[in-house]
C-alpha cells in the first residue's frame, strides 16, 4: 500500500503543489481581509489538491505513449507499468468528484465554476497536439486557483482577482517555456506544438521574459485594485528579483533549468504569500 501511494505521489508530482497552493490563499486572505476560517481552509486545501491531482493524472494518462519516447519522462509510473491506465482513470474520476463536491459544499458559484475549471485543466493535456498556446492554458489552469479562492470567500469574482489570475497565468507560462526548452528536439520529432519547437530557443527566452514582465504588471494591478499595503509592494519587488534571477540562471546555462524551475518558483509563491500575511498583520 505504501509503495502504491508513493507511485501515485510520483505520478502527480505531489511536491509541485507548492506552485499553486499559495495563490489560492493569497486570494482568500485578500478577500477576507485576514483569516477566513477553518472550514474554508480545509475545503480550499482539499479542492486545490483534488483539482491538481485530476489535472496531473489526466495529463499522464493522455501522454503515456508520448512520454515513453522521451528519455526525461520514460520512467514515469504511467509509462513503466507501475500504475495501469485503468487505475489512472479511476484516480482521475475520483478526484473530479471530490473537486465538484467541495464546490457544492462551499457555495453555488464554486459549484458552477467547478465544471468549466475541470474542462480547462483537461484541455492542457490535449492542447499541445494542435497549438503551441498550451503554455498559456497551463498558466490559466493555475491562474484559476485564486479565482476559486476569492469565489469561495465572497461568492463573486472582483476585478482584482482577475488581475491576480492573469499574473499567475503569465508567471506559470513563463517558467513553463523555460522548462520546455529541455524537450525541444523531442517535441519536434513527435510533431508536438510548443513555443520552443516552433520559434526556437532565443525567441522562447524573450517570450518568457515578456511573460514575466507581464506577471509583475498584473500583480501590481492586483495590489493596487485590492488596495493592499506596503508589504505586498515589497513582495512584488522581491518577486521581480526572483523572476530576473530565474531568467539569468536559464540564459547562462540550460543545466540550471531544474534548479530555476523548482527552487526559484517554489519559493516565490511562498514568499509572496508571506508578504500577504505580513500585510494583513501590520
Secondary structure, DSSP 8 states (H G I E B T S, - for coil): -HHHHHHHHHHTTGGGGHHHHHHHHHHHHHHHTS---HHHHHHHHHHHHHHHHHHHHHHHHHTHHHHTT-TTTTTSTTTSSSS-HHHHHHHHHHHHHHHHHHHHHH-HHHHHHHHHHHHHHHHHHHHTTT-TTHHHHHHHHHHHHHHHHHHHHHSS--HHHHHHHHHHHHHHHHHHHHHHGGGHHHHHHTT---HHHHH-HHHHHHHHHHHHHHHHHHHHHHHHHTT--HHHHHHHHHHHHHHHHHHHHHHH-GGGHHHIIIIIHHHHHHHHHHHHHHHHH-
